[in-house]
């Protein structure tokens, strides 16, 4: 997955950005506090898969390609 395939779609309960894949609709999140969507776009944050339901706990990290 590339960074260009993601869009910002809000924040989680802890104020961390949520991202959504533009085609599949699958959600991803970050676990570190203080990270912004711009950090994600720069490749400075590790994303975790959340699935289609934003309420699920994050599971494995996702590798992003620039």
N, C-alpha and C positions, 0 to 999 in steps of 0.2 A: 504494500500500500504506500502511496506517496502522500506527502503533505498536502498537495493540491487537491486531493480527493476528499479532504475534510472541511467541515464548516463548523463554526462556533454555534452552539445551540443552548447556551445558558450556563448555569452553575449548579453544583450539587449542594447538599445540606451544609457543607463545610466551606462554601465559597470557592471551591476549586472548579476550573472550567470543564465543561462537558463538550465533547466534539461528536459530530455525527458524520458518517460516511455519506457523501452526496448521492451515491447510487443505491447502496444496499440499505441505508437507514439504520445501520448498526451503530450503537453508541460506544464511545471510548471516554475514559477520564484519566486525570492525573491523580497521584496520591500525595505529592508534596504540597504543603501549604505555601501560599505566596506566588504560585506559578500562574502566569496569564496565558491566554490563547496565543499571544505574540511569542511567548517563550516556546510554545509548542511548534509554531510555524518556523522558528529559528532552529528547531531541533534540540533545544536545551531542556526538554522535559520528556520523561518516559510515560507513554500512554499505556493504559490497561483496558482490555476488552470488557465491555459491560453487556453486550448482547442487545436485543431490541427493547428490553425493559430497563429503564433507567434505575429501577429500585434494586436490581440485583447487585450483589457485592462484586467488586472488581476481581477478575481472575488473573490470567497470565499476562505478562507484558507483551506489547506489540512492537515489532520493529518497523520503523518508518524509513522510507527512502526519500532522498531529496530530489 
